[in-house]
Amino acid sequence: LRTQVEQGARVDVFISASEDHMKALVDAGKVRGARVLAHNSLCVAVDPANRQIRSLKDVASPGVRLVVAVPTCPVGKYTRKAWDRMKEDAALGPEFAKALQARVVSEETNVKLALAKVTMGEADAAFVYQTDVVGQKVRKISLPKSVQVQATYLIGVGARASAPAAAEAYVKALLGPTGRSVLKGYGFTF
């Protein structure tokens, strides 16, 4: 999405899970008024038919097919940060992180594709956002707080918005009590 905006796509409102992408667009004068909209966290989505995986440690077991997003995708970047924290975690450690990374069978370009591999039975597990598992036919394994990475979603108005006043009103509504209530229902935090 960032590339599309950089190449001239006209947007009224831009939301990103990547602080780097938002900063680049603000610095380039493509988006203005960037503010924190909400937060998200990582989890592992597991194929409900898979009985081998019951905990995070099970994801590193031989034979598990793990899918992640590419490192340039926000969730892929957050996943790798969590892996780095796992290396330092007393309960997990570098050998666990290495075994987990060895289970990766596919790197997808976005989180929806990573999740789709699990829902279609093409993978046993995928690192995704907590909000991605809401309403999906997957089991969720939460990450320990010691390795969790908080994703920050930013929202801003396009510099060439076709209706700047309406875009600002929309952003204000999302940041207000009703918008936050809806976002909270989908698993976002503030």
Order of alpha helices (4+ residues) and beta strands (2+ residues): alpha-beta-alpha-beta-alpha-beta-alpha-alpha-beta-alpha-beta-beta-beta-alpha-alpha
